[in-house]
Amino acid sequence: MTRIDAHHHVWRLKDSPKDTPGPSPRPHDWLDTPAMKPVRRDFTLDDLAAETASTGIDRTILVQVLPDAEETAEFLTLAASSDLVAGVVGWADLTAADMADSLDALRRGPGGELLVGIRHLVQAEADPAWLNRPDVRRGLGAVADANLVYDLLTVPHQLPAALATVRALPELTFVLDHVSKPPIASGEQEPWAARVRELAAEPNVFCKLSGMVTEADRRTWTTDDLRPYADVVLDAFGPSRVMFGSDWPVCLLAASYQQVVRTTEELTSALSAAERAEVFGGTAARAYRLPLERLREEAP
């Protein structure tokens, strides 16, 4: 079985030493708060490789951090030189009239064949119905035409717009990131759970079992705190549409990489071996259209 981490990042800060490997140094204003201080440093693929080697993760999906097409182009180049990264979820301006040309340019560049999806930081949009905008829908249509996946990064109050968008674009495959960030720290489930079940009823949606430790109480969380939310997702989507993602290095705000892997294994322990294989690899390979047989041959 090829074990896949379907969601992680890398970054270099604007004051990073020039000889540090990875993408170009860039401002990361979202890290400039006291709460983010533990991860306000450079993170590279070499850093991640040390973590995956100890947890049996064979391949990964590298996900965009900034709304910056140049970052995506650099991620693709980075992935092309890596034995670890199997695909990149990048960024392109969904609202741009030349969205299709932008995707074509990314694919024609170095590593372009590794572009598997597009993501926008919808969670940061003030308009809860941003996904319903005509220019956004046009851009999503271009993603579908390019045979790419769209990662939904939403918070619970944005799920109604996400549902409407998914229904309007049945030809596009969607992946819900971080189970849409429910309020795990407070223990509340509704209306998040009902909305996730509605979204899961649409066959063109997958879900990442990721990002939960940072939505829980980051100092005191336990596996049992996460279990009700994982159970909703596994029941609603089924293991064949759920995939593991570490959200490294953001997860380090609450847990080590090893803890995240081990906790997800505990949350899926009631599944059959075949179902666990889906969550830890098969689903990601299928959703992102990765060449699973080649990945098996290349796995260490």
FENGILIN-V854182 format. One record per backbone hydrogen bond with DSSP energy under -0.5 kcal/mol. CO is the residue of the C=O (numbers start at 1). NH is the residue of the N-H. If there is no record, write none. Layout:
co,nh
CO,NH
CO,NH
This chain:
co,nh
1,3
2,4
3,58
3,59
4,6
5,61
7,247
7,248
8,63
11,43
12,26
13,16
17,20
26,14
28,31
29,32
31,33
33,36
34,37
36,39
37,40
39,41
43,11
44,48
45,49
46,50
47,51
48,51
48,52
49,53
50,54
51,54
52,55
52,56
52,57
56,58
59,5
60,86
60,87
61,8
62,89
66,68
68,72
69,73
70,74
71,75
72,76
73,77
74,78
75,79
76,80
77,81
78,81
79,82
84,60
87,62
88,90
88,116
88,117
89,64
90,119
92,94
93,96
96,99
98,102
99,103
100,104
101,105
102,106
103,107
104,108
105,109
106,109
109,112
111,114
112,115
114,88
114,116
116,149
117,90
118,151
120,122
120,153
121,124
122,125
126,128
127,130
129,132
130,133
133,137
134,138
135,139
136,140
137,141
138,142
139,143
140,144
141,145
142,146
143,148
144,147
149,118
149,151
150,152
150,175
151,120
151,153
152,154
152,177
153,123
155,158
156,159
158,162
159,163
160,164
161,165
162,166
163,167
164,168
165,169
169,172
173,150
174,206
175,152
175,177
176,179
176,208
177,180
178,181
180,156
182,184
183,186
183,187
183,188
184,187
189,193
191,195
192,196
193,197
194,198
195,199
196,200
197,201
198,201
199,202
201,203
202,205
204,174
206,176
207,209
207,243
208,179
208,210
209,245
212,215
212,216
215,185
216,218
217,221
222,225
222,226
223,226
223,227
224,228
226,229
226,230
227,231
228,232
229,233
230,234
231,235
232,236
233,237
233,238
234,238
238,241
239,242
241,207
243,209
244,6
247,250
247,251
248,9
249,252
250,253
251,254
251,255
256,260
257,261
258,262
259,263
260,264
261,265
262,266
263,267
264,268
266,269
268,271
272,276
273,277
274,278
275,279
276,280
277,282
278,281
278,283
278,284
279,244
280,4
281,285
282,286
283,287
284,288
285,290
286,289
290,292
291,295
292,296
293,297
294,298
295,299
